[in-house]
C-alpha cells in the first residue's frame, strides 16, 4: 500500500488559495466548505449588519456605545464603569487585500475609571466548539487568527472562557499579540492549548455558550492576570482575567483612538487556517439563527376573524431559519390593538396576537425584532 504525501492539492489553473490544504496535525481545509472546525467565528469578514445604526438620532451613521450591546451581527461590544461613548461602524475603506469590510471602534467621549474594560467579542455556541473536545483528555488546541489595525500600537490581549452556569466554576485564558505599527494592518495569530480537565468545570456542546471570546481594547488593573495560562475562578466569574499589565492601558482615554478588526478565524488545531470569504446569502442565514429583523419601515399585517366580540387578531410569520432558542420578540409600533399585543413564539415561528380596537380597521406591528443571542 502506497502513501501520497502532499501539503496542497489544487487545480492547475488555480490562482488563489489551494483547493485543499493538508496539515501536519491530520486536519484538512477544503476551500469554500463551511464547517465549524474550519472557523467557529461567524461574520468574521464583518459583512452582515442587520441592526440599524443608532447615532445620531436624526440620521444615524454608527452605533453609539455607552454600554454593552450587539452591533454587527454576532459581534458584541462590552463596556463597563464609564460614562464615555465609543462609536462602532462597519468600515469598508482601506482594507487588507481580499476583504470587503471591517469592524471599527472609535472613541468619541473618552473615559476610563477603576474597574473599567472595553472589549469586542463573540460568543461561540457549543455546537460549533464541540470539535475541540474541551473538558476531555482528548482536548485539541484552538488557533485564532485575524487582521487588526489601530492608531495606538502596542500589545493587546485576546481572552476566552467557558462562562457556564452560575453554580459551576469557570475557567479562562488570556494571551497577547502585537500591533507594531500605527495605522497599518497586521495579521495576528495566537494558539491556545486545550484546557486541563478540571473537576466542576464543563464546556457546553449544545446550543448554549460554548466559548466566550473577546479582544480587549482597554483593561484596568482589576482584570489583569498572567498571560498564557489557564485559570479557574469563582462560580460568579470574578477572577477571570481580560488582559495583562503590559498591554495597552490608555486606548479609551483619547477621542479619535480607533481599533479595526476583520478576517477573524478560530479553528481546531495548532496551525492557522485561511479566512474564506463566505457566500453572503448563506452568511446572512447563519446570523439569522441568532437575530433577525423585518425590513425598515415594513408593516406586517395580521387578520381578524369572527369570534363574537373578541375581534382576535393574529400575526404569524415563519422565521428565516430555526433560531438557536426561543427568541425575545420586540417591535417599535403597534397600531389597531386593544392594549399591547402579546407574543406566542417558538424558534420556528413568530406569532403576535391580541384583540383589535375596531371592527373596521386591521391591526399591525412595525419593525419586528427577534433575538436568540446570548
Secondary structure, DSSP 4 states (H G I P E B T S, - for coil): ------SEE--TT--SS-SEEE-TTS-EEETT---TTT---SSTT-----SPP-BSSSS--BEEESS-EE-STT-EEEEES---EEEEEEE-SS--TT---EEEEEEEE----TT-EEEEEEEEEHHHHGGG-TTSTT---EEEEEEEEESS-EEEEEEEE----TTS-EEEEEEEEEE-STTS-EEEEEEEPPPPP-TT-----SSSEEEEEEEEEEE-GGGB--TT-EEEE-TT-TT---B-TTS---GGGSTT-EEEEEEEEEEESSS-----PPPHHHHHHHHHTTEEEPPTT-EEE-EE---TT--EEEEEEE-SS--SSSPEEE-SEEESBSS--EE---SSEEEEEEEBS-SSS--EEES-EEE---
